[in-house]
Amino acid sequence: MSKEKSKKPSYPMISEKSWWTIRGQFKKTIPSIVSVSYLKSLLSLNSDQAAKNILYPLRQMNLIDDMNKPTDRSNKWRNDEQYSRVCAEIVKEIYPSELTDLFPDPNVDTKKAKDWFMNNARIGDSAATKVTSTFILLKEGQINGSSRLKNKPKDSIKSKQIGNKERKSKSDSQPISDTQETRGTFDSGEIKGLVKQPTLHIDLQIHISPEATPIQIDNIFASIAKHLYDK
């Protein structure tokens, strides 16, 4: 007499991107049937199997029936005011009380929840990650959860890069003030050091009268030295 094998528990797994895309389309219009081709077109899927993998969790959550027709729950699901209530109903129906007792609050410890699914559903790491993500999505029951779809981080990085470019542009265009410290040495009329400044080149043409005395000539060059070099 063979022993009856215990049935392996199965929990829904659906990506956040698919979840919010389907809900967004349902808000526009509820389809007469959620077919494989419907999901392939809506979610830009490459295979029938990928679409079938989404149909199953939708049935588990009673958003579509066995004929893939949207249920009354799906109509409530797309309503912003009823969204949280629908998510709470799904959590209560699908997940055991042991799990919901361990994580009564909306903020779920991802690692602990993942460990629970791996141990109790007897699934691998990858599947446990997906199942946990769906559980957290439903447990939170927040519409603004869609902001976690990695669009915002990209925008933030882009804004930060633009800000850095603007600050760099301002820094490059800012003139060096007269009081700014400059360290360097003079060599052949050029400044070598940390900060370069424009060099000044002066050509002098001195016309001395043939009648000028040596003393007058010395005074002329002394005056030049005094006013140009100041040292």
PyMOL commands that set and color helices and strands:
alter all, ss='L'
color gray80, all
select helices_A, chain A and resi 16-28+36-43+48-60+72-77+83-94+97-102+110-120+125-140+143-148+151-173+214-229
alter helices_A, ss='H'
color red, helices_A
select strands_A, chain A and resi 184-187+190-193
alter strands_A, ss='S'
color yellow, strands_A
deselect
rebuild
show_as cartoon
